Amino acid sequence: MSQKNILIVDDSFVMRALLKGIISADADLNVCGEAGNGIEALQSIKTSPPDLVLLDIEMPQMDGIECLRRLRLLSDVPVIIVSSVAQAGSPQALEARKLGAADVIAKPSGAMSLDLGAKKGHEIVKSIRKTLGI
């Protein structure tokens, strides 16, 4: 089986690096690109469509909800939200679900969750594998 390509979209370089580390630990997954906001994400998806997008919500220029709204006009690529504002039942989480997000995972310690790998790494990989059917 060939590796599945994942696009990471988060305005924080540190969070992108943590997510990249989590994904790279799974031999079936490959980080094919990174974007710092929704505008960059949409451009990247148009030029090099990934198999799945990990999407933050709070970002400058274009947030994750608006990005997801526009993405749905372009593509049916699966999206998993990984965000500090997307706690279960929050308005953002509900909106993301309504727009077709496959899953919503809350960052454990706010926007800069340095413990992301330890606390949510397994959940993120499990969600990616389930969403992609691998």
Solvent accessible surface area in square Angstrom, and as a share of the most:
residue,aa,sasa,rsa
1,M,160,0.71
2,S,90,0.58
3,Q,92,0.41
4,K,54,0.23
5,N,52,0.27
6,I,0,0.00
7,L,1,0.01
8,I,0,0.00
9,V,1,0.01
10,D,2,0.01
11,D,65,0.34
12,S,23,0.15
13,F,144,0.60
14,V,60,0.35
15,M,0,0.00
16,R,38,0.14
17,A,49,0.38
18,L,50,0.25
19,L,3,0.02
20,K,89,0.38
21,G,45,0.43
22,I,20,0.10
23,I,0,0.00
24,S,71,0.46
25,A,91,0.71
26,D,22,0.11
27,A,88,0.68
28,D,38,0.20
29,L,3,0.02
30,N,54,0.28
31,V,23,0.13
32,C,55,0.33
33,G,21,0.20
34,E,70,0.31
35,A,3,0.02
36,G,16,0.16
37,N,9,0.05
38,G,0,0.00
39,I,71,0.36
40,E,81,0.36
41,A,0,0.00
42,L,16,0.08
43,Q,107,0.48
44,S,33,0.21
45,I,7,0.03
46,K,131,0.56
47,T,115,0.67
48,S,64,0.41
49,P,101,0.63
50,P,10,0.06
51,D,52,0.27
52,L,0,0.00
53,V,1,0.00
54,L,1,0.01
55,L,0,0.00
56,D,7,0.04
57,I,7,0.03
58,E,97,0.43
59,M,19,0.09
60,P,75,0.47
61,Q,148,0.66
62,M,14,0.06
63,D,57,0.30
64,G,0,0.00
65,I,20,0.10
66,E,50,0.23
67,C,1,0.00
68,L,0,0.00
69,R,100,0.36
70,R,114,0.41
71,L,1,0.00
72,R,72,0.26
73,L,157,0.78
74,L,87,0.43
75,S,36,0.23
76,D,131,0.68
77,V,12,0.07
78,P,39,0.25
79,V,0,0.00
80,I,0,0.00
81,I,0,0.00
82,V,2,0.01
83,S,0,0.00
84,S,21,0.14
85,V,36,0.21
86,A,1,0.01
87,Q,90,0.40
88,A,107,0.83
89,G,55,0.53
90,S,18,0.12
91,P,104,0.65
92,Q,65,0.29
93,A,6,0.05
94,L,108,0.54
95,E,44,0.20
96,A,0,0.00
97,R,122,0.44
98,K,159,0.68
99,L,38,0.19
100,G,41,0.39
101,A,6,0.05
102,A,43,0.33
103,D,33,0.17
104,V,26,0.15
105,I,2,0.01
106,A,17,0.13
107,K,5,0.02
108,P,44,0.27
109,S,61,0.40
110,G,32,0.31
111,A,62,0.48
112,M,96,0.43
113,S,0,0.00
114,L,123,0.61
115,D,39,0.20
116,L,0,0.00
117,G,33,0.32
118,A,100,0.77
119,K,131,0.55
120,K,42,0.18
121,G,7,0.07
122,H,148,0.66
123,E,75,0.34
124,I,0,0.00
125,V,27,0.15
126,K,124,0.53
127,S,9,0.06
128,I,0,0.00
129,R,70,0.25
130,K,170,0.72
131,T,44,0.25
132,L,34,0.17
133,G,67,0.65
134,I,51,0.26
